[in-house]
Amino acid sequence: MNKKVLMMAGLAMTALLGGCANNTAMEESVANLGNKVDQLSAEVSSLKSEQSALAADVKDAKAAAMDAQAEAKRANDRIDNIATTYKK
């Protein structure tokens, strides 16, 4: 958020001082800011893809945990049935 505010302030200052400065310096500044925006967009998209991959991993882990819990309950039920039917 602060980067956006600083970027906007930089653009505003460049626009205000544009009358005093030459156009090449302003074009270089705008190109530089455009490159930074492109870089930030690439970083955001890579973070989004990492987040979606982690969410899928969490979903898989939850499913595996639920399967293990169900299997443990089934095994405990079988042991309980064996104990009640076994007589010495």
Secondary structure, 3 states (H helix, E strand, C coil): CHHHHHHHHHHHHHHHHHHCCCHHHHHHHHHHHHHHHHHHHHHHHHHHHHHHHHHHHHHHHHHHHHHHHHHHHHHHHHHHHHHHHCCC
